[in-house]
Amino acid sequence: MSNNDFLDVVVNRRSIRRYKDKKIDRQEILDILNLAVKSPSSRNMQPWEFVVVESDEAKDNLSQMVYSNVQQIKTSSFALIIFSRQILEDNIEVVAEGEVVSGNFPAENKDEYVAYMKKSYASMDDDSKAHIATFDAGLLTANFLNAARHFGYDTNVIGGFVRDQVKNAFAPADNLNPAIVISVGIANEEGKTTYRIPAEDITKFV
Ligand SMILES: Cc1cc2nc3c(=O)[nH]c(=O)nc-3n(C[C@H](O)[C@H](O)[C@H](O)COP(=O)(O)O)c2cc1C
């Protein structure tokens, strides 16, 4: 059952920290992720990778690294760890090849594009790259929350985790840092409504 009501998806999303006992199959998880990766990213470098923590053993392991956020992890159908790729240029080749295969630009332009991008990233410092990677992971996160709701699931974004421990236990590669953890499942609580400062109070038109 998918929710195509954009306003309901966005307006009625709230952090859910207790879930019903339900497994979500891997294809559906990939379907949610394939919506999430529609997020924009700086120069389309898509500097993210995912680890789906779904087994009881892996959830138990992760739950020891999340301070007071244990219930969300333990009751979730799965927890998603979004890793951000600190070296943005690592994805140039794979993105260039994908653009060619998708027909977005001609094969003969690929080498020139790759060379241009590599040169451009060579002059960028590591802090700027890390900032971009983290920012892009944030955009992906917001998209993921809404994509999950489209599929009927709720979420809790969890920034409270021990970064080194999560990196050591779950990172697919050393140049990937855990940006955020998100618990996902079918809500087993209402969730609290939370206040938003009205846009009128925080917006200046110039
Ligand atoms: C970057 C980030 C980190 C967060 N970390 C936690 C966390 O560690 N534990 C938790 O219970 N909620 C966490 N939250 C959820 C926020 O508390 C929540 O989004 C906020 O209070 C607004 O409530 P809502 O999500 O229900 O709209 C985090 C949210 C964000 C965006």
The ligand as an ORCA input file, in Angstrom:
! r2SCAN-3c Opt
* xyz 0 1
  C      20.463     15.074     12.463
  C      19.404     14.574     13.413
  C      19.768     13.828     14.507
  C      18.789     13.301     15.356
  N      19.168     12.497     16.388
  C      18.225     11.921     17.147
  C      18.599     10.980     18.145
  O      19.771     10.675     18.356
  N      17.605     10.407     18.879
  C      16.274     10.698     18.673
  O      15.420     10.127     19.349
  N      15.901     11.576     17.725
  C      16.838     12.193     16.956
  N      16.467     13.061     15.961
  C      15.046     13.349     15.738
  C      14.672     14.777     16.155
  O      14.663     14.882     17.552
  C      13.309     15.107     15.538
  O      13.386     15.022     14.133
  C      12.807     16.501     15.922
  O      12.618     16.595     17.298
  C      11.516     16.874     15.196
  O      10.529     15.883     15.457
  P       9.843     15.071     14.289
  O      10.901     14.266     13.588
  O       8.845     14.193     14.956
  O       9.224     16.055     13.340
  C      17.423     13.594     15.121
  C      17.072     14.356     13.998
  C      18.040     14.816     13.143
  C      17.616     15.602     11.916
*
